[in-house]
Structures are given as C-alpha cells and as structure tokens.
Amino acid sequence: MNAPMLLLALLCGLTTALLVCLRRIPEGQAYTLRRVDGHLRTVGAGVHLVVPLVERVTHKIRLLGNVVDIAAPTTNGHLCGRVYFQVLDAKRADAVIDGIADLVRQRVPALSRDSCAEDDIGARSTHLKAELNRDLNVRGVLVTRVQLSAG
C-alpha cells in the first residue's frame, strides 16, 4: 500500500521539477543564458530546458521593433528623430544590447556633422543609416530605418 503512494509522490515530484525547468520563449525574442561556470548560450523562440540554479537568463533580447529616440545639435538648429533597428545575431548583440541606445546617441551627432547635405533630411537619413550600419553590423545589429526631422 505504501509503494503505490511513494511511486505517485515520486512521479509528481519529477513532473513538477520538469515543469519548473521548461521555459517558453515568445516569438520575436531570444534569451541569452549564462551558466555558473560562465558558459553563455543563446536560445530562440520555443520551449527550452533551463536548469534552475545552474543557468540564469542574462538578457531578453527583442529581435524586431527596437527604437531609439535621438536628438543632435547641428550647425543650423537641432535634429530630432528615431533610429529603428533589429537584432540579427543575438549572441553577438548580447555584449552591447544594454548600451545600444547610448551608443547610437553618441554616434549620431558626429555623423550628422559629417553629413554632406546639411539641409536635405532624406540624404542625411540615408547617410546616418549607412554609417550606423557600418558601426553596428559587426555587433549583430541592423539599422532598418532612420527617421529624422528638423527641430
């Protein structure tokens, strides 16, 4: 009589342990997991096994729909706008994902001063997009659009 109860308790305990280890990652996101020994792995959308106390979620990275608001002083006013980007490689982007907004905001003033067309917003947007992609592509990030307006 005790054997079936013990077996049922053991089965319930194992089921609970398995459910605690399963992590569902939504579409359009990637998680970077860091183990106790420092090993880093990246997992995409779906259901994955994450061992508690051994692995922890370091970053939850949105792959699409990321926006950075920018404001940059220029020689004839102020330039405001938004930079839209997506993460192509979550493992490479993990190192800079927390500071990507600051990185873009630091680069935009210098790049807008170097822009050849001072008054043409469209040409300046294209120039900024190309230069930001040159800087961020090695980090696994792609700038999809730069939307500027004179402020």
N, C-alpha and C positions, 0 to 999 in steps of 0.2 A: 504494500500500500504506500509506503514512503518512496519507493523507487519511481512510480509514475509522477508523483508530485515533484520530486527532485529533478527529474527529466524535464518536466514542464517549466519549472523555475529556471533551469539552465537554458532552455530554448528561448524563453522570454528575455533573459539577460543577454544572450547572444544577439537576438533580434534588435534589442534596444541599443546595444553597442554598435551594431552595423548602421542603424538609422542615425546615430549621432555622428558617425564618420562620413556619411554621404552629404555632399554639398552641391546644391543646384546653382549653376551659374547662368544668368539670363543671357538671351541673345544680345549681341552687340557689346558684350563686355568680356574682359579677360582678367583673371586673377593671377597675381604672382604670389607664390607660396615660398616661404623660407623655412628651412628645417633648422633644428637645433645646431647641427654641425655647420651651418652656413650655406648649404646647398640651396640653390634657387631654381624653381621650376615655374613654368607658365602654363596655365590651363585655360582653355577656351570655353565656349558655351556648352552646356550639357550637364550631366550628373557625374561628379568625380568623387573619388575616395580621398578624404583629407583626414589624416590621423591626428586626433587632438593631443596636445602636449608635445608632439613631435614636429608638427608643421603649423604655421600660422599664416594668415592672409596678410601679405605686406601691402599690396596695392590692389584696389579695384579700379581697373582702367576701362573707361568708356572708349570704345573704338571709333565711334562716329558721333557727329554732332557736338564737337567741342568748340567753344567760342572764347576768345579773349578780347575784351574791350581795350582799345588803345587811345591814347591822346599824346600828340607830339607837337612841340613848338616848331614853327618854320620861320623863314625869313619874313614872310608877309602874312602872319596870322597863326592860327592854331589848327592842327589837323586831328580830327577825331574819326573813329571808325571801329571796325571789328575785323578780327582775323579768325577765319574758320579753318579748323584742321581736323584730321583724322589720324588715328594711330594705325600704322601698317604692321609694325613688329613690336608686340607688347614687351618682349624680353629686352630689346634694345631701348625701348622708351621708358622702361621701369626706372632707370637711373635719373631721368630728367622730368618725369611726369609731374612731380610735386612743384617744380620750379619753372614749368614751361611758360606760364603766364608772365612771370618776371623776365624770363629770357627773351620773350617776344617784345615785351615793353621796353627792354633795354636796347634791343637792336633796331627798332622802328625809327627813333629819332635820327640815328646816324645814317640809316639807309634812306630816309626821306630827304636829308640834306644832300646826299649824293645823287638823288634822282635828277635826271637830265631835264625833264619837263616840269617846271615849277608850278605852272598854272593848270595843267591838264591832269585832272584827278584820275581819269582812266589809265593814262600812261604811268602815273605814279603807282597806282594799284597793281598794275602788271609788273612793274619793276620790283615793288616790295614783295610780291608773291614769289617771283623768281629768286630773289636774294634770300628770302626766308627759307624757301625750299632747299637752296644750296646749303644753308646752315643746318637745317633740321633733318634732312633726308638721312644723314649718317646716324641719326638717333632714332630712326624708325617712325618718324612723324612726317606727314604730308600736309602742306598748306593747300587747301582746296579753293579758298576764295579770300580776297582782301576787299573789304567794302569801306571806302573812305568817304568822308565829307569834310568840307572846309568849315571850320568852326569859328 
